[in-house]
Amino acid sequence: LFSPGDEVIVTNLDHEANNGAWRRLAQHEITVKEWQINPETADLEIETLESLLSERTRLVCVTQCSNVVGSINDIAAITKRVHNAGAWICADAVSYAPHRRLDVKATDVDFYALSLYKLYGPHQSLLYGKRQHLLAAKGQNHYFKTEDDIPDKLDLGGVNHDLMAGIPGIVDYFDAVHGHHFPGSNADLRERLGEVFGLFAAQEETLATRFADFLNSKPNLRVIGRAIGNSAVRAPTFSFVVDGRNSREFPEHMLSHKVSILADDFYAARLIDALDLRAKHNGVVRCSMVHYNTLDEVDRLISGLDEVI
């Protein structure tokens, strides 16, 4: 895929997992360009990507949903621009998968990576790649694994059977949720997943709106990204800093309220540094919600934070 002088585009928004390895290609005469966020909004803007794409671009690596900002990027639109430039795209879906239905056909991505525990399954990684790309990939396994042995030719060890055994439980969980809310339905799996994730998005928007309203009421608090609950543009993952405060103070206080939040860079170190939040605040406070959280839990979170902000 790569030859000296070729170009790879990465972002300063992504988790390091879809970042650092690609940047190291610079050691092999590959030009690495950085798609930078708008520092005012913490958004990636497609117009900025357009200015970076060139005839030498071979790969663009970008997250579908920021694990810090919670913003949802329009991967289908980004992929179209990337393909129009003759390049491939590798999308990180780790922080998108818990909140919205995955659809590789609709997005048309070349590679898609996530962790199955984010889909309420085992702690197992998953890599999707278009078949033509995987067939063309150089085999990493034993010599007798032929080039059409997908995925064996890319598997450096045996299958982890106990984790693999847990994967069907992911579909079982979604089916159980669907059966509870849509009894008697004869929808196929794709339709069932769409309906289940529609329920998830509606519940998450209710939770996120309640929490965003609280954050917006604090003049000494800065939300990183959009301080809204709209499920169309964000997941219910909120990160913030408080004027003059060390972010590490807040998680410990919340333990007395039996609420778990964290403060860190969350492996999106380049984002934290780009926004100058490390030296000033020692990272960000992050509060994350999913569909099984309740308004009572959000209110307990708000009550605890209200004591110390």
N, C-alpha and C positions, 0 to 999 in steps of 0.2 A: 504493500500500500504506500509506504513512505520512501521518498528519495530525498537526498540533500537538496535543500531549498524549498521543499514542500512546507505547507503551513497548517498548523493546528490552532483552533480557537478554543480557549477555556474562559471561565468567568471568575470574578472575585466574589461571587455570591455562593457558589457551590460548596458543599461538603468536600473535604479534602479527598475523599474516595474517588470522586470524578474530576480530580484536579491535579494532584501532585504527580501521579504517574505520567500523565500526559505532558506535564511541564518538563519532566526529565528527558523527553525526546529532544530537547534543545542540546543535549550532550551529543546527539547524533546528527547535527547539522540540520535539524528541523526548526523552522521559525515558529515560535509560540507567541500568539497574540492573546491579549486579555480583553475580553468583553466586560467592560466595567459598568457597575450599577450607576444609576443617577443618585448621587449622594443625598439629595433632598428627599427622595421618595423610597430609596433602596430597591427600586425596580430595575429590571433589565429592559431596555428599550430596543425594539427591532431595528429602528433607524440606526442605532449605534452598531448593531451587528452588520447591517448593510455596508457600513463604511469599512468594515474589517474584512469582509469576504473578497476573495480575488480568484483569479484563475489557478492559483497555486494552492488554494484551500483544499484540504483533503478530509478534515474531520472537525466537527464542532461538538463540544461536550458541554451539556447544560442540564440543570435540574428542572424537573417539571413543577416541583413545589419546594420552596426554601424551608429548610429545617429550623431556621431562625426567624425569618420574616413572616413565613406562612403564606407568602404570595404564590398564586398559581400562575405559571407561565403557559401561554398558548403554544403548546408543543406542536400541534398540527400546523399552525401558521409559521412557526420557526422552522419546522422540518421542510415545508414547502420552499422557503427562501434558501435553505441550505442545499436542497436538491437542485433548485434552479441554478445554483452556482456550481453544480457538479460534484458536491461533497457529500460525505456521510455524517450522520448525527448519532451520538451516544447520549441517551437521556437517563438521568437518575430519577427513578420513581419511588425511592424509599419513603419520602415524606408525603407523597401523593396517594400511595396505595391504601392507607387506612381510611381515606376519606372519600375517594371517588372511584368509580369503576375503571379498571384498566382496559384499554382498547388499542392494541398495537396496529390493527388494520386502519382505524380512523386516524391515528397519529402518523402512521407510515414511517415510524422511526426505524433506523437500521439496527440499533442495539438498544436494549432496555434492561436496566439492572435494578434489583430491589432485594430486600430481605423479607423472607416469608413470615417472620414473626410480626412484621407490620400488617400482615393480613390475618393476624390472630392464629398463626400456625407456629411451627417449630423454628428454631434459630438456624435457618438454612438460607443460603444465598440463592438467587435465581438470575440467570442471564438469558435474555431472549436475543436472538440474532436472526436476521433474515436468512433463509436457507442458502441462498446463493453465496452469501458472505461466509457462512460457516463451512460450506463445501470448499471454498477457496482458501480457508485458513490453514496454515501449516499445522500438521498434527504434532501434539505434544506427548502423546502416549507411546506405548511400545510399538516397535517397528511393524508388527503384524496387524496393527489396527489400520485398516485402509482409510483412504481419504474421504470416503463416503460414510464412515462410521461416526455418525453424529448421535450423541455427544461424546462417545467413547474416545475419539481421537484427541479431544481436548481435556479429558479427565486424567489427572495425574495420579489418582489413587482409586481405591475401591469405594463403592457407595456406602455412605453412612446410613445403615439400615434403620436404626432406631429413629433418626430424624426423618428419613423418607417415609416411614410408616405413619408419621403424623400429618403428612401433607394432605391426604384425603379428608382429614378432619376440617380443613379450611372450608371446603364445599359443604360439608355436613353442617357447619356452623351457619353459613349463609342460608342454607336450605331451612334450617330450624327457625331462623328469624323470618324468612319468607313465609313459611307455613303458618306461623303465629299470626302474621298480619294479613296474609292473603290466603285464607283457608279455601281449599277446593280448586285452587288455580291449576291450570294445565300449561302454564307458560314454560318455554324451554329455558335452559340454563342462562343464556345471554339475557333474556327478558327478566328472569328472576333476579339476576345480579343488578340489572338496571333499576328494578323496583326497590331492592334492598338498599342500594346506595342512594337512591332518592330519599328514602326514609332517613338514612344517616345524615345526608346533607341538610335536611330540614331541621333535625334535632340539633346538629352542630351550629347551624345559623342562630337558633334560639339561644344557645349557650354563649356563642361568641358575641352576639349583640348585647346581652346582659353585661358581659365582662368588658366589652369595648366602651360601653356607656360609662362604666366606672372609671376606666383608665382616662377617658376624655374629661372627667370631672376633676382631675388632678393637674393643676397648672405647673407643678414642679416635676412632672413625669413626662418622659419622651417615649412614645411608642416607636419602635423601629419598623417602618413600613406603614401600612394602612390601618388606622384605628377604627375599623368598621367590622361588622359581622357578616357582610354579604358573602354567601357561600359560593357565588359565581367567580369571585376573584381571590378568595383566600380560604385557607384551612384554619381551624380554630387553634392555631399555634401563635401565641403572642409573646414577643420579647420587648423589654423596656428597660430604661435606666431612670434613676431618680437623681435630680440635681444634687451634686456634692456628696453622694452616697456611694459606698462600696457595694456592688451588686451581691457580694457573697453574704451580706448581712441577712438577706430576706429569707432564703430557704430554711435556715435554722429557726428563725422565728415561727415559720409556718408549721413546724413539726408539732408545736403545742396545740395547733388547730387540727391536727391529723390530716394535713394537706401536704403533699409532696410536690415541690417545685425545685428547680435547679438554677444555678448561675454559673456561666462558663462561656467559652466560645463555641462549644458544641461541634468541634472539628470544622467549623466554618471560620477558621482563624483569619483568613484573608479578608473576609467581610468585616469582622470586628476591627481589624487594623485599619481598613479603608475608611471606616466611620470614626476612627480615633476613640474607640470605646474601651480599649484595654487599659491604657494609662490613666484615663479619667475615671473609669468605673469598674475596672477589673472584670470586664466582660459584661454580659447582659443577664437579666433575670428572664427565665423562660417559663411560661405557663401553657401547658398543652392539654387539650380536651379531645375526646372522641365521642362516638354516638352513645356509649353506655354511661357517660357521665350525666348527672342530673342538675337541675337548677338549684336544688338545695346545696349540692357540692360547690357549685360556682358561688353561691351566696356565702358559703363558709370561707372560700378563698378570698372573696371580696372583703369580708369582715376582718379576716386576719391581716390582709395587706393594709386595710384602712387604719389599723392601729399604728403602723410603723412608717407609712409614707407621709 
